[in-house]
Amino acid sequence: MDIRNCRKCGRIFQYSGVGPVVCDNCKKEEERLFEKVSDYIRDNPGANMNDVSLANDVSISQIQQWVREERLQFAKESGVVFYC
């Protein structure tokens, strides 16, 4: 294992060499935000990406990352479309 700086908060942590270079605290916070966004999308199926971002104080780029990772899906009626 090696020592790295977290890309989100800058703290030094012991990196395992697997996954993103973020500390455990930032991973937990990201997972909390993911659950919040996921619940919001489930409760508001017509919400578009901007609605979700504003309602949950999460960047659009973070939401797009979760979609690329296939962790989030928007309903067809939301109007959210992704192009390769």
N, C-alpha and C positions, 0 to 999 in steps of 0.2 A: 504494500500500500504506500501511497505517497501523500504528501501534504499539498493542498491546493487552497486557493481562495474561491469562495462561493461566487458564482457569476451574478447572483441576485443581490446579496447583502454585503459581500466583500470579506466576510469572516473567514478565518483560516479553519480548515477542517481536514480530517483524514479521509481521503478519497479512495474508494475501493477499486476504482478502475472500470466500473460498470455504470452505465447510465449517464445522465446529465451531471455537469460539474456544479452541483448545488448542495448546500448543507442540509442536514436532517430537518432543521427548523423551517427552512424555505420549502422543502419537499412537503412537509406537513401543511404549511400554509397554502401551497398550490393545490393540494388535494382537498382542503377545506373549500377553497374557491371553486374548484371543479364540481364538488357536490352541490354547492349553492347554485351554480350556473345550470347544472343538470336538472335540479329540481325546478328551477325557473322555467326552463324550456319545456319540461313535462307539464307544468301547470299553465303555461301560456304557449300552446302549440303554434299559434300564428305569429309569434314574435320573430322579428328579423334580427340580424346580428347586431345592428346598432342599438336596438331596444334592449337586447340582452346585455350588451356592454355597459350601457348607461345605468340600467337597473341594478347591476351587480358590481359596478366599479371594477371591471375587468377589461383589459385592453382587447381590442378586436384581434390583434395579432396573436394573443394568447388563445382566444376562442378558435381562431383559424388553426393554430397548432393542434389543439385537441381534436378538431375535425380531421386534420391530416393523419393524426394518430388513430383515427377511427374510434375515439372515445366518445365523441358527441355526434349526434345526428339531428338535423332540423326537419320538421314536418314539411311536406310538399307545399302546404298552404302558406308557409312562412315567406316564400319567395326567395329564399337564400339559394344562390347558384354558385358553384365553383367551377372554374375553368382550369384545365391543366396548363 
